[in-house]
Every structure is written in C-alpha cells, then in structure tokens.
C-alpha cells in the first residue's frame, strides 16, 4: 500500500467497520413501539392508471430504420395512436378512440409484432440449421 492512496484509505475504513465486534454496535431500535400490540392490516394500493398521452412502445428487431413504434397522443379530448416505421417516416394515424382503447391498441400491436418477429427468427434459425446438415447424396439433381 502506498501512503495517502485514497482507494487504500477507503478500503481500510471499510475493513475497520467490518472488523468491529458485535458488542460495540449500537442496539437496534424496534420499528414499532413496544406498547403497541395490534398492527393494522396493510392498505391495498391500486396501481396508478397509465398516463395515455405519450404512452409508447417499440417493436422488436435489430435495425432502428425498420422498427415499428406506436405512440398515443391526446388531441381535442380524443386519443389517437401514431404508428411509424423507422425514425423519419410519416405516421399512420388510428383514431379517435377512448383512452383505454388507445393503450390496448399499442399493447396489442407490440405484442403481435414481437410474436411474429420471434416466429420469423425461429423459422430462419430452423432453415439455417437444415442448410448446414451434411449431404448424404452426391449433390447432383
């Protein structure tokens, strides 16, 4: 150890804290007063509703230039879903619809795109594996 190295000083401080015997630690204070014998049941907290305006999801895929994106926007009290492909495309607008319908549409489209992407990936992997199998015939047609 070099004299005055901040890393060594920090490690030494941590080691000294960890090396303290148990009897030198302060006793832990109970979280609840000792005279309290009845603990009220926890209050169920419902999740906060999703903020629809700005709600967005992206489709799967390795290239941003062909990746789908769905975004909910609020306009004059109605909700619309803008669907784009890539970063600079003009959106396909769906709506007007209710808040819940817009959120559901984004979730459904993203889920469907992910399912189809995984299916395509699986098919390509299967074909790739079949193409790499050794041929048993002479290879002539």
C-alpha positions in Angstrom: 0.0 0.0 0.0 1.2 3.4 -0.9 1.0 6.2 1.7 -2.0 8.5 1.0 -3.7 6.5 -1.7 -7.5 7.3 -1.4 -8.5 3.8 -2.5 -6.4 2.2 0.2 -7.8 4.6 2.8 -11.3 3.8 1.8 -10.7 0.0 1.9 -9.0 0.4 5.3 -12.1 2.3 6.6 -14.5 -0.4 5.3 -12.3 -3.1 6.9 -12.3 -1.4 10.2 -16.1 -1.1 10.2 -16.5 -4.7 9.3 -13.9 -5.8 11.9 -15.8 -4.3 14.9 -17.0 -6.9 17.3 -20.8 -7.3 17.7 -20.8 -5.9 21.2 -19.6 -2.4 20.0 -22.6 -1.9 17.8 -25.5 0.2 18.9 -28.5 -1.9 19.8 -31.2 -1.8 17.1 -34.3 0.2 18.0 -37.6 -1.6 17.4 -39.5 -0.3 14.4 -42.8 -0.3 16.3 -43.3 0.9 19.8 -43.2 -1.9 22.4 -46.6 -1.0 23.9 -48.3 -1.3 20.5 -49.9 -4.8 20.4 -52.2 -4.5 17.4 -50.9 -3.8 14.0 -53.4 -2.6 11.5 -53.6 -4.6 8.2 -51.9 -3.2 5.2 -54.0 -1.0 3.0 -54.2 -2.3 -0.6 -52.9 0.2 -3.0 -54.2 0.0 -6.5 -51.7 0.8 -9.3 -51.8 4.2 -10.7 -53.6 4.4 -14.1 -51.3 4.5 -17.1 -50.8 8.0 -18.5 -52.1 7.5 -22.0 -50.8 10.7 -23.7 -47.2 9.8 -24.6 -47.6 6.1 -24.0 -45.3 4.4 -26.4 -43.8 1.0 -27.4 -41.3 -0.1 -30.0 -41.4 -3.3 -32.0 -38.6 -5.8 -31.9 -35.7 -6.0 -34.4 -32.1 -5.3 -34.9 -32.4 -2.2 -37.1 -34.0 1.1 -35.9 -34.6 2.1 -39.5 -37.3 -0.6 -39.9 -38.6 -0.8 -36.3 -42.2 -0.1 -35.6 -43.2 2.4 -33.0 -46.7 3.1 -31.6 -47.4 6.3 -29.6 -50.6 7.5 -28.0 -51.4 11.2 -28.2 -54.3 13.3 -26.9 -55.9 15.8 -29.3 -59.1 17.7 -28.5 -60.2 15.2 -25.9 -59.7 12.2 -28.2 -56.9 9.7 -28.2 -55.0 8.7 -31.4 -52.3 6.1 -32.0 -49.5 7.2 -34.3 -47.8 4.2 -35.9 -44.4 4.8 -37.6 -41.8 2.6 -39.2 -38.3 3.8 -38.6 -37.3 7.2 -37.3 -38.3 9.5 -40.1 -41.5 8.1 -41.5 -44.9 9.9 -41.6 -47.2 8.3 -39.0 -50.2 6.2 -39.8 -52.9 7.7 -37.6 -55.5 5.5 -35.9 -58.4 7.1 -34.0 -60.2 8.8 -32.5 -60.7 6.3 -29.7 -61.0 6.1 -25.9 -58.0 6.2 -23.6 -58.2 2.5 -22.8 -58.7 1.5 -26.4 -55.6 3.5 -27.4 -53.4 1.9 -24.7 -54.8 -1.6 -25.6 -54.1 -1.0 -29.3 -50.4 -0.1 -28.6 -50.1 -3.2 -26.3 -51.7 -5.5 -28.9 -49.7 -4.2 -31.8 -46.4 -4.5 -29.9 -47.3 -8.0 -28.7 -48.3 -9.1 -32.2 -45.1 -7.7 -33.7 -42.9 -9.4 -31.0 -44.7 -12.7 -31.7 -44.3 -12.5 -35.4 -40.6 -11.5 -35.0 -39.9 -14.5 -32.8 -41.7 -16.8 -35.3 -39.7 -15.4 -38.2 -36.4 -15.7 -36.2 -37.3 -19.3 -35.3 -38.1 -20.1 -39.0 -34.8 -18.6 -40.1 -32.9 -20.5 -37.5 -34.6 -23.7 -38.5 -33.7 -23.3 -42.2 -30.2 -22.3 -41.3 -29.8 -25.4 -39.3 -31.2 -27.6 -42.1 -28.9 -25.9 -44.7 -25.9 -26.9 -42.5 -26.7 -30.6 -42.4 -24.2 -32.8 -44.2 -25.5 -34.1 -47.5 -25.6 -37.8 -47.9 -26.3 -37.9 -51.7 -23.9 -36.9 -54.5 -25.4 -33.4 -54.7 -26.5 -33.9 -58.3 -30.1 -33.5 -59.4 
